[in-house]
Amino acid sequence: MTTVLIFLLLLGVLITFGIIEYAVHVRSLNAIPIRVHVNGTRGKSSVTRLIAGALREHGLKTFAKTTGTLPRMIMHDGREYPVYRPFKANVIEQLRIVSLAAHNDAQALVVECMALRPHLQALTELKFVRATHGVITNARADHLDVMGPSERDVTLALLGTTPLKGKLFTGERDYLEEFRVVCEDRQTELNILCSEEIDALTEQDMASFRYVEHKENVALVLKVCASLGVSRDVALRGMWKTRPDPGAMSEYSLNFFGRKIVFANGFAANDPESSEKIWQMALERHQDVERRIIVLNARADRPDRSKQLGEALPAWTQANNYVLMGSGVYVMYRTAIANGMDASKFVYAEGLPVDRIFEEIIGLSAPSALIMGIGNIGGPGLELVTYFRNRATLM
């Protein structure tokens, strides 16, 4: 038997095995009546969790998978397990998630899109998830090195997860013509969140969350749930019970030797528009503090993100100080200074352990202070959140 013949036989076996495996996957998909695929620049993890919580409260056996700060598989009873990854993250893992849900007789599966590259986003939807309901939270200037170079390019990349002959929901306000063209091409119903639906949420509705949630996310989830026959009251009740993603915006109060300190975790919102929005939210919630400090967590492998934040910072309501942590902080610092910011306000903390960063921040604090973390949740970002949370619990 020649080498060529052996190669062809092996190739034939692999192709046959692949066909059989995909047929099994399609059967698993068809066994799950409701499949929701959540994509977007910001809020994907929160929206995934909120939809799953609302559907569980409605009585549906619902499974969910997030790929946010810490990848999680959320079971039908709310228990969570880390997603096992022997190597780097790979979209193929969505096959395992679908299989697990189908084998447990899931009535609904809510999956956060884990792909960044445009062709992989489309592949994940059209082959792996085949959603009945798609969600694109928003489209903002982030991951421009992969989905860019423009915000419109990001929008087109995200639209790769538009379901075929399904329903698509979005809170995005720009590039709606692109949404309409893609939905028409895939014969999908487009549902756009309007400002009236956001305004309909009361302060009491939002105060019932155990963490700081965005009205846009909640209103978008209510719109998705209404299309699935879930009442507003039931959906809200399910959302209030939902455990937040570790990267969700949260606040921790400390009484540190007489100093009243509020630490707001906004690290997961790492594009300038979202970061400024949560900074303003925090300022409005804590207007009486004496000092305001922004902690910027940079990543050396995300210089474009650091540059964007450096360009945006001068236009924000100014803080008293800016603590630079993480890696590659000079890009952010240099850009901010070039755009007119006062160099004396910056504190350099690159490469320092979390306990030292904590000491630097506390050293800047007055009798009362608001500290907001933005930039990136990865690396020391999550460590710093944990450091503040543990001390808030003890005090």
Backbone hydrogen bonds, N-H to C=O, Kabsch-Sander energy under -0.5 kcal/mol:
donor,donor_aa,acceptor,acceptor_aa,energy
6,I,2,T,-2.1
7,F,3,T,-2.4
8,L,4,V,-2.3
9,L,5,L,-2.3
10,L,6,I,-2.5
11,L,7,F,-2.5
12,G,8,L,-2.3
13,V,9,L,-2.2
14,L,10,L,-2.5
15,I,11,L,-2.5
16,T,12,G,-2.4
17,F,13,V,-2.7
18,G,14,L,-2.4
19,I,15,I,-2.4
20,I,16,T,-2.4
21,E,17,F,-2.7
22,Y,18,G,-2.3
23,A,19,I,-2.1
24,V,20,I,-2.1
25,H,21,E,-2.0
26,V,22,Y,-2.6
27,R,23,A,-1.9
28,S,24,V,-2.0
29,L,25,H,-2.4
30,N,26,V,-2.5
31,A,27,R,-1.0
32,I,29,L,-1.8
34,I,107,Q,-1.5
35,R,33,P,-0.5
36,V,109,L,-3.0
37,H,35,R,-0.5
37,H,133,H,-2.1
38,V,36,V,-0.6
38,V,111,V,-3.0
39,N,37,H,-0.5
39,N,135,V,-3.3
41,T,138,N,-1.7
47,V,43,G,-2.6
48,T,44,K,-2.6
49,R,45,S,-2.3
50,L,46,S,-2.6
51,I,47,V,-2.6
52,A,48,T,-2.1
53,G,49,R,-2.5
54,A,50,L,-2.3
55,L,51,I,-2.4
56,R,52,A,-2.3
57,E,53,G,-2.1
58,H,54,A,-1.4
59,G,56,R,-1.5
60,L,55,L,-2.2
62,T,60,L,-1.2
63,F,108,A,-2.4
64,A,74,I,-2.4
65,K,110,V,-2.2
66,T,72,R,-2.5
72,R,66,T,-1.8
73,M,81,Y,-3.1
74,I,64,A,-3.6
74,I,72,R,-0.5
75,M,73,M,-0.6
75,M,79,R,-3.1
78,G,75,M,-1.8
81,Y,73,M,-2.2
83,V,71,P,-1.3
84,Y,82,P,-0.6
93,E,90,N,-2.2
94,Q,91,V,-1.9
95,L,92,I,-2.0
96,R,92,I,-0.6
97,I,93,E,-1.6
98,V,94,Q,-2.3
99,S,95,L,-2.3
100,L,96,R,-2.5
101,A,97,I,-2.3
102,A,98,V,-2.7
103,H,99,S,-2.5
104,N,100,L,-0.8
104,N,101,A,-0.6
105,D,102,A,-1.7
106,A,101,A,-2.1
107,Q,61,K,-2.7
108,A,61,K,-1.7
109,L,34,I,-2.2
110,V,63,F,-2.4
111,V,36,V,-3.1
111,V,109,L,-0.5
112,E,65,K,-2.4
113,C,38,V,-3.3
120,L,117,R,-0.7
121,Q,117,R,-2.0
122,A,118,P,-2.0
123,L,119,H,-2.1
124,T,120,L,-2.6
125,E,121,Q,-1.6
126,L,122,A,-2.8
127,K,123,L,-2.2
128,F,123,L,-1.0
128,F,124,T,-0.8
129,V,124,T,-2.0
130,R,125,E,-2.9
132,T,35,R,-2.2
133,H,35,R,-2.3
134,G,167,K,-3.6
135,V,37,H,-2.6
136,I,169,F,-2.7
137,T,39,N,-2.6
142,D,140,R,-1.6
146,V,143,H,-1.4
147,M,143,H,-3.1
148,G,143,H,-0.5
148,G,144,L,-1.1
154,V,150,S,-1.6
155,T,151,E,-2.1
156,L,152,R,-2.3
157,A,153,D,-2.2
158,L,154,V,-2.5
159,L,155,T,-2.0
160,G,157,A,-1.5
161,T,158,L,-1.9
162,T,159,L,-1.8
165,K,163,P,-0.6
165,K,186,R,-3.0
166,G,163,P,-0.5
167,K,132,T,-1.4
168,L,189,E,-3.1
169,F,134,G,-2.5
170,T,191,N,-2.0
171,G,136,I,-1.1
171,G,137,T,-0.7
172,E,136,I,-0.6
179,F,175,Y,-1.5
180,R,176,L,-2.4
181,V,177,E,-2.4
182,V,178,E,-2.2
183,C,179,F,-2.5
184,E,180,R,-2.3
185,D,181,V,-2.1
186,R,182,V,-2.0
187,Q,184,E,-0.9
188,T,183,C,-3.0
189,E,166,G,-2.5
191,N,168,L,-2.9
193,L,170,T,-3.0
197,E,194,C,-0.7
198,I,194,C,-1.2
199,D,195,S,-2.7
200,A,196,E,-1.2
201,L,198,I,-1.5
206,M,202,T,-1.7
207,A,203,E,-2.4
208,S,204,Q,-1.0
209,F,206,M,-1.5
212,V,249,M,-1.4
213,E,211,Y,-0.9
218,V,214,H,-1.9
219,A,215,K,-3.0
220,L,216,E,-2.1
221,V,217,N,-2.3
222,L,218,V,-2.4
223,K,219,A,-1.8
224,V,220,L,-2.1
225,C,221,V,-2.9
226,A,222,L,-2.3
227,S,223,K,-1.3
228,L,224,V,-0.7
228,L,225,C,-0.9
229,G,226,A,-1.4
230,V,225,C,-2.6
231,S,229,G,-0.5
235,A,231,S,-2.6
236,L,232,R,-2.6
237,R,233,D,-2.2
238,G,234,V,-2.3
239,M,235,A,-2.2
240,W,236,L,-2.6
241,K,237,R,-1.1
242,T,238,G,-0.5
242,T,239,M,-1.1
248,A,245,D,-2.3
250,S,265,N,-0.8
252,Y,263,F,-2.3
254,L,261,I,-3.2
256,F,254,L,-0.6
256,F,259,R,-2.5
257,F,255,N,-1.1
259,R,256,F,-1.7
260,K,258,G,-0.5
260,K,367,P,-3.3
261,I,254,L,-2.8
261,I,259,R,-0.8
262,V,369,A,-2.4
263,F,252,Y,-3.0
264,A,262,V,-0.6
264,A,371,I,-3.3
265,N,250,S,-3.3
265,N,263,F,-0.5
266,G,264,A,-1.0
266,G,373,G,-1.7
268,A,247,G,-0.6
269,A,266,G,-1.1
270,N,268,A,-1.4
275,S,271,D,-2.6
276,E,272,P,-2.6
277,K,273,E,-1.7
278,I,274,S,-2.2
279,W,275,S,-1.8
280,Q,276,E,-2.3
281,M,277,K,-2.1
282,A,278,I,-2.3
283,L,279,W,-2.2
284,E,280,Q,-2.3
285,R,281,M,-1.8
286,H,282,A,-1.4
287,Q,284,E,-0.5
289,V,286,H,-0.9
290,E,368,S,-0.8
291,R,368,S,-1.3
293,I,370,L,-3.0
294,I,321,N,-2.2
295,V,372,M,-3.3
296,L,294,I,-0.6
296,L,323,V,-3.2
297,N,295,V,-0.6
297,N,374,I,-2.5
298,A,296,L,-0.8
298,A,325,M,-2.8
302,R,299,R,-1.9
306,S,302,R,-1.8
307,K,303,P,-2.4
308,Q,304,D,-2.2
309,L,305,R,-2.2
310,G,306,S,-2.3
311,E,307,K,-2.0
312,A,308,Q,-1.7
313,L,309,L,-2.5
315,A,312,A,-1.7
316,W,313,L,-1.7
320,N,292,R,-2.9
321,N,292,R,-1.3
322,Y,345,K,-2.5
323,V,294,I,-2.6
324,L,322,Y,-0.6
324,L,347,V,-3.1
325,M,296,L,-2.9
325,M,323,V,-0.6
327,S,298,A,-2.0
331,V,328,G,-0.9
332,M,328,G,-0.5
333,Y,329,V,-2.4
334,R,330,Y,-3.3
335,T,331,V,-1.9
336,A,332,M,-2.4
337,I,333,Y,-2.5
338,A,334,R,-2.2
339,N,335,T,-1.1
340,G,337,I,-1.9
341,M,336,A,-2.0
343,A,341,M,-0.6
345,K,342,D,-1.6
346,F,343,A,-1.4
347,V,322,Y,-3.1
349,A,324,L,-2.8
349,A,347,V,-0.6
351,G,326,G,-1.3
352,L,349,A,-1.6
356,R,353,P,-0.6
357,I,353,P,-2.1
358,F,354,V,-2.7
359,E,355,D,-1.7
360,E,356,R,-2.2
361,I,357,I,-2.4
362,I,358,F,-2.7
363,G,359,E,-2.2
364,L,360,E,-0.7
364,L,361,I,-1.2
365,S,361,I,-0.7
365,S,362,I,-1.0
369,A,260,K,-2.1
370,L,291,R,-2.5
371,I,262,V,-3.0
372,M,293,I,-2.8
373,G,264,A,-2.5
374,I,295,V,-2.8
375,G,269,A,-0.6
376,N,374,I,-0.6
381,G,378,G,-1.7
382,L,377,I,-1.8
383,E,379,G,-1.0
384,L,380,P,-2.4
385,V,381,G,-2.0
386,T,382,L,-2.4
387,Y,383,E,-2.1
388,F,384,L,-2.4
389,R,385,V,-2.8
390,N,386,T,-2.6
391,R,387,Y,-1.5
392,A,388,F,-2.3
393,T,389,R,-1.8
394,L,390,N,-1.3
395,M,391,R,-1.3
